[in-house]
Amino acid sequence: MVVELRWDGDLRFKGNVAGTPIVLDSGSHEGPTPVQALAASLAGCMGMDVADILRKGRTDFRGLEVHLVAERPPDPPRYLKAVDLRFVVTGEVSADRVERAIALSRERYCSVWHSLRPDTTLRTSFEIRSPTAPA
């Protein structure tokens, strides 16, 4: 993995990650803060795992939303102290399959989760929506 960043004034960096442009901005005007990017990476990592596992499990999986809320201490270092991840699965998928996909992501596959502090609390929940139900 290669990350290249250049200071762009104030507390903002622009650059690229493996050739893809990125902006990190502590003021959140032009891009996410580094911790917001980390939180988005966790949501994306676990979301991708869950989607992949459900898709490969030959379920009637049609969609996935991931909602993340994180708590941070008031004083430095303001790390991700506790994270709540809610998965909203659309399709005719059993609760057992969703629980298993989340557990596999958390316990085995999500490299972002395994890169965080060991004292970070992660709470997960999910909802299953019928593909015919209104969003």
SVG drawing of the C-alpha trace seen along z (x, -y; Angstrom):
<svg xmlns="http://www.w3.org/2000/svg" viewBox="-44 -27 48 47">
<polyline fill="none" stroke="black" stroke-width="0.4" points="0.0,0.0 1.3,-3.5 -0.1,-6.7 1.3,-10.1 0.1,-13.3 1.1,-16.9 0.3,-19.7 -2.2,-22.0 -2.4,-24.7 -4.2,-24.9 -4.7,-21.4 -5.4,-19.9 -3.6,-17.3 -4.2,-16.3 -2.7,-13.3 -3.5,-9.8 -3.9,-6.3 -2.8,-3.8 -3.4,-6.4 -6.8,-7.4 -7.2,-11.1 -7.9,-11.8 -8.3,-14.9 -8.0,-14.9 -9.1,-18.1 -9.2,-18.6 -11.8,-21.4 -14.0,-19.0 -14.5,-21.5 -12.9,-19.7 -12.8,-16.2 -13.1,-14.0 -10.9,-14.4 -8.4,-11.5 -10.7,-9.9 -13.8,-10.3 -11.9,-8.6 -11.0,-5.8 -14.6,-5.4 -15.7,-5.3 -13.1,-2.7 -14.4,-0.5 -18.0,-0.8 -16.9,-0.1 -14.6,2.8 -17.3,4.6 -20.0,3.7 -18.0,5.1 -17.3,8.3 -21.0,8.7 -22.1,8.1 -19.6,10.5 -20.5,13.3 -24.2,12.9 -23.8,12.8 -21.6,15.9 -24.1,17.6 -26.6,17.7 -29.1,15.7 -31.7,13.3 -29.4,10.4 -30.4,7.2 -28.9,4.3 -27.0,3.1 -26.8,-0.1 -24.2,-0.6 -24.8,-3.2 -21.9,-4.0 -22.0,-6.1 -18.7,-6.5 -17.8,-7.9 -14.5,-9.6 -12.9,-10.7 -13.0,-14.5 -9.2,-14.7 -6.3,-13.6 -5.8,-11.1 -9.3,-11.3 -9.4,-7.7 -12.5,-5.7 -13.5,-4.6 -16.8,-2.9 -18.5,-2.2 -22.0,-1.2 -22.5,0.4 -26.0,1.0 -26.5,3.0 -29.7,2.7 -30.0,5.7 -32.5,5.8 -33.6,9.1 -35.1,12.4 -32.1,13.3 -32.4,15.2 -31.3,13.5 -28.9,16.4 -27.1,15.7 -26.7,12.0 -25.4,12.7 -22.9,15.1 -21.7,12.7 -21.2,9.9 -19.4,12.3 -17.1,13.5 -16.2,10.0 -15.5,9.0 -13.6,12.1 -11.7,12.9 -11.9,10.7 -12.1,7.0 -8.5,5.7 -9.6,2.2 -11.3,3.6 -8.2,5.6 -6.0,2.5 -7.9,0.5 -7.0,0.3 -7.9,3.5 -9.9,1.5 -12.3,0.1 -15.8,1.4 -17.7,2.6 -21.5,3.1 -23.3,4.4 -27.0,4.7 -29.0,5.4 -32.4,5.1 -33.7,7.1 -36.0,5.4 -38.1,7.2 -37.3,6.2 -41.0,5.3 -41.1,3.1 -40.9,-0.7 -37.5,-2.1"/>
</svg>
